[in-house]
Amino acid sequence: MKRFAPLAAVVLLLVASSAVRAQDAQPFVTNKDIDLTMILPPPPANDSAETKAELGEVLTLQVTRTPEMEKRAIADAEEDVWRFADVMGPKFSKETLPKFSAFFDRVVATEGAVADPAKDVWKRPRPHQLSDLVKPAVELSNSGSWPSGHATGRHHDGQHPVRHGAGEAARDHGPRGRICP
């Protein structure tokens, strides 16, 4: 047992250092390179017909979801590019694509450099913040929902998000049934 202690220490050190590297990763671009408030239109107003229609869609899906939709929504809450292995094939893995894995880890760790400043400008509420009737099956987030940080696979407050907005609507109440309360 004692002869495995040094190996365990090395493994723990490698895991800890890779987590620190991901946290300290430099973004490929920031909001100074891509100002989303200059590119994207603002989200619809909270009391607009479009927002009311989106909320209606969320509530409709909430009452018509199937157990399979709920399972997919819960599985999709884990933001991991490797979730696409079921459609990409067996070679789509961290082990076979280490450079892609490192790239994706960096994107996930730093996407907030572009999305967060725009979220702070628009502060679009999520469906559960607009209606107490919305009860997602996944962990709730209270950060702004527009623009979608989920498009890059990460949420800036570290939570698994429930997204809302043009890009986020697919996560909240799109074809995979994310809202699944």
C-alpha positions in Angstrom: 0.0 0.0 0.0 2.8 2.4 0.9 4.4 1.9 -2.5 1.3 3.3 -4.2 1.3 6.5 -2.1 3.8 8.3 -4.3 1.9 7.4 -7.4 -1.4 8.6 -5.8 0.3 11.9 -4.8 1.5 12.4 -8.4 -2.0 11.7 -9.8 -3.6 14.2 -7.3 -1.0 16.8 -8.2 -1.7 16.4 -11.9 -5.4 16.6 -11.4 -5.1 19.7 -9.2 -2.7 21.4 -11.6 -4.9 20.8 -14.6 -7.9 22.3 -12.8 -5.9 25.3 -11.9 -4.7 25.7 -15.5 -8.3 25.6 -16.7 -9.3 28.3 -14.2 -6.3 30.4 -15.2 -6.8 29.9 -19.0 -6.6 32.9 -21.1 -9.5 33.5 -23.5 -9.0 33.2 -27.2 -11.1 36.4 -27.5 -12.7 38.9 -25.1 -15.5 41.4 -25.3 -13.0 43.9 -26.6 -12.5 41.7 -29.6 -16.2 40.7 -30.0 -18.7 43.1 -28.4 -21.9 41.2 -28.6 -23.9 44.3 -27.8 -22.8 45.7 -31.1 -23.5 42.5 -33.1 -26.7 41.0 -31.5 -30.0 42.7 -31.3 -31.3 43.2 -27.7 -33.6 40.5 -26.4 -37.4 41.1 -26.6 -38.9 43.0 -23.7 -40.1 41.0 -20.7 -43.7 42.0 -21.5 -43.5 41.6 -25.3 -45.6 39.2 -27.3 -42.4 37.2 -28.2 -41.4 36.7 -24.6 -45.0 35.7 -23.7 -45.0 33.2 -26.6 -41.7 31.8 -25.4 -43.0 31.4 -21.9 -46.2 29.8 -23.3 -44.0 27.3 -25.2 -42.0 26.5 -22.0 -45.2 25.9 -20.0 -46.7 23.8 -22.8 -43.6 21.6 -23.0 -43.6 21.4 -19.2 -47.0 19.7 -19.1 -46.5 17.6 -22.3 -43.0 16.3 -21.7 -42.3 12.6 -21.6 -40.0 10.8 -19.1 -37.6 10.4 -22.0 -37.5 14.1 -22.6 -36.8 14.7 -18.9 -33.9 12.2 -18.9 -32.4 13.9 -21.9 -32.7 17.3 -20.3 -31.0 16.1 -17.1 -28.3 14.5 -19.2 -27.9 17.7 -21.2 -27.4 19.6 -18.0 -23.9 18.2 -17.9 -22.1 20.6 -20.3 -19.6 18.3 -21.9 -18.8 18.2 -25.6 -18.2 14.4 -25.2 -22.0 14.0 -24.8 -22.1 14.1 -28.6 -20.1 10.8 -28.8 -23.4 9.0 -29.3 -23.7 10.7 -32.7 -20.0 11.4 -33.5 -18.8 7.8 -33.0 -16.5 5.9 -30.7 -13.4 7.8 -31.8 -14.9 11.0 -30.4 -13.3 11.0 -27.0 -10.9 12.9 -24.8 -8.4 10.1 -25.2 -8.4 10.0 -29.0 -8.7 13.8 -29.4 -6.4 15.4 -26.7 -5.8 18.6 -28.6 -9.5 19.1 -29.2 -10.1 18.4 -25.6 -7.6 21.0 -24.5 -9.1 23.5 -26.9 -12.6 22.8 -25.6 -11.5 23.0 -22.0 -10.0 26.5 -22.7 -13.2 27.7 -24.5 -15.4 26.4 -21.6 -13.2 28.0 -19.0 -13.1 31.4 -20.7 -16.4 31.9 -22.6 -17.5 34.5 -20.0 -15.0 37.0 -21.4 -17.3 37.5 -24.3 -20.8 36.6 -23.1 -20.8 38.0 -19.5 -20.4 41.7 -20.4 -23.4 41.5 -22.7 -25.4 39.5 -20.2 -24.7 42.3 -17.7 -26.0 44.9 -20.2 -29.2 43.2 -21.1 -30.0 41.3 -17.8 -32.7 39.2 -19.5 -34.5 37.0 -16.9 -34.9 33.3 -17.3 -38.4 31.7 -17.6 -38.5 30.7 -13.9 -37.9 34.3 -13.0 -40.8 35.4 -15.2 -43.3 32.9 -13.9 -43.6 30.8 -10.8 -45.3 28.2 -12.9 -42.0 27.2 -14.5 -40.4 24.4 -12.7 -37.3 23.0 -14.5 -36.0 19.6 -13.7 -32.4 20.9 -13.7 -30.6 23.3 -11.4 -31.8 26.8 -11.7 -29.5 29.8 -12.6 -30.3 33.4 -11.9 -27.8 35.0 -14.2 -28.9 36.9 -17.3 -29.9 34.7 -20.1 -29.1 36.8 -23.2 -26.8 36.2 -25.0 -26.4 32.5 -24.6 -23.3 31.4 -22.8 -24.5 27.9 -23.2 -23.7 28.0 -26.9 -20.1 27.6 -25.8 -20.9 25.0 -23.2 -20.4 26.9 -19.9 -22.3 29.1 -17.6 -20.3 32.0 -16.0 -21.6 31.4 -12.5 -20.4 27.8 -12.5 -23.9 26.4 -12.3 -25.5 24.1 -14.8 -27.8 26.6 -16.5 -31.3 26.7 -17.6 -31.0 29.0 -20.6 -33.5 31.4 -22.0 -33.3 33.7 -25.0 -32.9 33.3 -28.7 -29.9 31.1 -28.5 -30.9 29.7 -25.2 -34.5 28.8 -26.0 -33.3 25.5 -27.4 -31.8 24.6 -24.1 -34.8 25.8 -22.1 -37.7 24.6 -24.2 -36.3 23.4 -27.5 -36.4 20.1 -29.2 -34.5 18.2 -26.5 -37.0 19.4 -23.9 -34.5 21.1 -21.6 -37.1 22.7 -19.4 -38.6 19.4 -18.3 -39.8 20.6 -14.9 
